[in-house]
């Protein structure tokens, strides 16, 4: 088992990773996932909604469009600033708060619904994160997550990167949050009516090379992986990413349409 001190060190490195590049550029591409999750969560106007690991606010903004009272929480201040600017541009009263998914700065049972879109799955202490999501949700409230599937494109993307830049030892893979048995293990008897449904998001880029370049420039984990490699190894990783996209590409017009499996998770707090 990884010690709490080691997990804190991993979390500090992760925070720098997500602050690097331009995650907002990636979040903009996948915004539709948040809209889909919010509709599946069937939120009611006036509900108190918390978006955990909100990033630039995709799910928070989607919930605010449903006239909910929304707060987004994240541990990267620059991403929160982007979220505030986006909400202000749409005249949506979303509050953005700095905080850690493993130690949410809210009382027990404060929220009617707790959401996260490919966010909390990256917290290093998975058990603690699941405990916090349920702690702050009221009894009878909704927990709704969208998590990349381990056997899908993004799960394979992280394995591809990991073959060149190994992940920290002793930390469980983020894509385990896309496994129904693991989700049942994490939430246990704190929730009921846990439903895990397979979904698919399609990344659309001009080419496989365009995807590799975009994620190298903007997506923190990919950017940091390239920074850790010398020039020759970086070229090999780039080639790996191009080959990966080519395997998942369903386009027939010379562009890239990358089908990426994820799971939609809905549960009711006991």
C-alpha positions in Angstrom: 0.0 0.0 0.0 1.3 3.5 -0.9 1.9 5.7 2.2 -0.1 8.9 2.7 3.2 10.9 2.4 3.9 9.3 -1.0 0.4 10.0 -2.2 0.7 13.6 -1.2 3.9 13.8 -3.3 2.1 12.2 -6.2 -0.8 14.6 -5.8 1.6 17.6 -5.8 3.1 16.4 -9.1 -0.3 15.8 -10.6 -1.3 19.4 -9.7 1.6 20.7 -11.6 0.8 18.4 -14.5 -2.8 19.6 -14.8 -1.7 23.2 -14.5 0.7 22.7 -17.5 -0.2 22.9 -21.1 -3.8 24.2 -21.7 -6.3 21.7 -20.3 -9.1 24.2 -21.2 -8.3 23.4 -24.9 -8.9 19.7 -24.3 -12.0 20.4 -22.1 -13.5 22.4 -24.9 -13.3 19.4 -27.2 -15.1 17.0 -24.7 -17.7 19.5 -23.4 -20.5 17.3 -24.9 -19.8 14.6 -22.3 -20.8 17.0 -19.5 -24.0 17.9 -21.2 -24.9 14.3 -21.7 -24.1 13.4 -18.0 -26.1 16.4 -16.7 -29.2 15.3 -18.7 -28.7 11.7 -17.5 -28.6 12.9 -13.9 -32.0 14.4 -14.4 -31.3 17.5 -12.2 -34.1 19.7 -11.0 -34.1 23.5 -11.2 -32.9 24.9 -7.9 -30.9 21.8 -6.9 -27.6 22.3 -5.1 -25.0 20.8 -7.4 -21.3 20.2 -6.8 -18.9 19.6 -9.7 -15.7 17.9 -8.3 -12.4 18.3 -10.2 -14.3 20.8 -12.4 -11.4 21.9 -14.4 -12.6 24.8 -16.5 -16.2 24.1 -15.5 -17.8 21.9 -18.1 -20.2 20.0 -15.9 -20.7 23.0 -13.6 -21.8 25.2 -16.5 -24.0 22.5 -17.9 -25.7 22.1 -14.6 -26.1 25.9 -14.3 -27.9 25.9 -17.6 -30.5 23.7 -15.9 -31.0 26.5 -13.3 -29.3 24.7 -10.5 -27.3 26.4 -7.8 -23.8 25.2 -8.7 -20.3 25.2 -7.3 -17.2 23.8 -9.1 -14.2 22.7 -7.1 -10.7 22.0 -8.3 -7.1 22.2 -7.0 -5.7 24.1 -10.0 -6.3 27.9 -9.6 -5.7 28.8 -13.3 -8.4 26.3 -14.4 -10.8 27.9 -11.9 -10.2 31.3 -13.4 -11.0 30.0 -16.8 -14.2 28.5 -15.5 -15.2 31.9 -13.9 -14.6 33.7 -17.2 -16.7 31.1 -19.1 -19.6 31.3 -16.6 -19.5 35.1 -16.6 -19.6 35.1 -20.4 -22.8 33.1 -20.3 -24.2 35.1 -17.3 -24.4 31.9 -15.3 -24.0 32.3 -11.5 -21.5 29.5 -10.9 -19.2 29.6 -7.8 -15.7 28.2 -8.3 -13.8 27.1 -5.2 -10.2 25.9 -4.8 -10.2 22.5 -3.1 -9.0 18.9 -3.2 -11.3 16.0 -4.3 -9.8 13.9 -1.4 -10.7 16.6 1.2 -13.7 18.5 0.0 -14.2 21.8 1.8 -17.9 21.3 2.5 -20.0 19.9 5.3 -21.6 16.5 5.2 -24.7 16.1 3.1 -24.6 19.7 1.7 -25.3 18.8 -2.0 -28.4 17.4 -3.8 -26.1 16.1 -6.6 -22.4 15.6 -6.9 -20.9 15.3 -10.4 -17.5 14.7 -12.0 -16.6 14.3 -15.6 -13.2 12.6 -16.2 -12.0 14.4 -13.1 -12.0 12.6 -9.8 -10.8 9.4 -11.6 -7.3 10.9 -11.5 -7.1 11.5 -7.8 -4.4 9.2 -6.4 -6.3 7.9 -3.3 -9.3 6.4 -4.9 -10.9 5.1 -1.7 -10.7 8.5 0.0 -12.1 10.3 -3.1 -15.1 8.0 -3.2 -15.7 8.5 0.5 -15.6 12.3 0.0 -18.1 12.2 -2.9 -20.6 10.3 -0.8 -19.9 12.3 2.4 -20.9 15.6 0.9 -24.0 14.3 -0.9 -27.2 14.3 1.0 -29.2 11.1 1.7 -31.3 10.4 -1.4 -29.1 12.7 -3.5 -27.5 11.8 -6.9 -23.9 10.9 -7.7 -23.2 11.2 -11.4 -19.8 10.5 -13.0 -18.3 10.1 -16.5 -15.1 8.1 -16.4 -12.9 6.8 -19.2 -13.1 3.1 -19.7 -10.0 0.9 -19.1 -10.5 -0.9 -22.3 -11.2 2.2 -24.5 -9.0 4.6 -26.4 -8.0 6.8 -23.4 -7.3 3.8 -21.3 -4.9 2.6 -24.0 -3.5 6.1 -24.4 -2.3 6.0 -20.8 -0.9 2.6 -21.2 0.9 3.7 -24.3 2.4 6.7 -22.5 3.3 4.4 -19.5 5.4 2.2 -21.6 7.7 5.2 -22.3 7.2 7.0 -19.0 6.2 4.6 -16.2 3.5 5.9 -13.8 4.3 6.2 -10.1 4.5 2.8 -8.4 1.8 1.7 -6.0 -0.9 4.0 -7.5 -4.0 2.4 -9.1 -4.7 3.2 -12.7 -7.3 6.1 -13.1 -9.2 4.1 -15.6 -10.2 1.6 -12.9 -13.0 4.2 -12.3 -14.4 2.9 -15.6 -14.8 -0.6 -14.2 -18.1 -1.6 -12.6 -16.6 -4.1 -10.1 -14.2 -1.4 -9.0 -16.9 1.2 -8.7 -19.0 -1.1 -6.5 -15.9 -1.8 -4.4 -15.2 2.0 -4.0 -18.8 3.1 -3.1 -19.9 -0.1 -1.3 -23.0 0.3 0.8 -22.9 4.1 0.8 -25.0 4.2 -2.4 -27.9 2.3 -3.9 -29.1 1.8 -7.4 -25.6 2.0 -8.8 -26.0 2.0 -12.6 -23.0 1.8 -15.0 -23.7 2.3 -18.7 -21.3 2.2 -21.5 -21.0 5.4 -23.6 -18.8 6.6 -26.4 -17.3 10.0 -27.2 -15.7 10.6 -30.6 -12.6 12.8 -30.8 -12.5 14.5 -34.3 -9.2 15.7 -35.6 -7.7 16.5 -39.0 -5.4 13.5 -38.8 -3.7 11.1 -36.4 -0.7 13.4 -36.4 -2.9 16.4 -35.6 -4.3 14.5 -32.5 -0.8 13.6 -31.3 0.4 17.2 -31.7 -2.7 18.7 -30.0 -2.4 16.4 -27.0 1.3 17.0 -26.8 0.8 20.8 -26.7 -2.3 21.0 -24.5 -2.9 17.8 -22.4 -0.8 18.0 -19.2 -0.1 14.2 -18.8 1.0 14.0 -22.4 3.0 17.2 -22.3 4.8 16.1 -19.2 5.6 12.7 -20.7 7.3 14.3 -23.6 9.2 16.6 -21.3 10.6 13.6 -19.5 12.0 12.1 -22.7 14.9 13.0 -24.8 14.4 13.9 -28.5 14.7 10.4 -29.9 12.4 8.9 -27.3 10.0 11.8 -27.8 9.8 10.9 -31.5 9.1 7.3 -30.6 6.3 8.3 -28.3 4.8 10.6 -31.0 4.9 7.7 -33.4 3.2 5.5 -30.8 0.4 8.0 -30.4 -0.1 8.2 -34.2 -0.2 4.4 -34.4 -2.7 4.3 -31.6 -5.0 6.8 -33.2 -4.8 4.9 -36.5 -6.0 1.7 -34.8 -9.0 3.5 -33.3 -9.8 5.7 -36.3 -13.1 5.1 -37.9 -12.9 7.9 -40.5 -12.8 7.1 -44.2 -12.1 10.6 -45.5 -8.5 11.0 -44.4 -9.4 12.7 -41.1 -9.4 11.1 -37.6 -12.6 10.1 -35.8 -11.4 8.4 -32.6 -14.1 6.4 -30.8 -13.4 6.6 -27.1 -15.3 4.4 -24.6 -16.4 5.8 -21.2 -18.9 4.9 -18.6 -21.8 6.9 -17.3 -22.2 6.2 -13.6 -25.4 7.1 -11.7 -26.1 6.2 -8.0 -28.3 7.3 -5.2 -26.7 8.2 -1.8 -28.1 6.0 1.0 
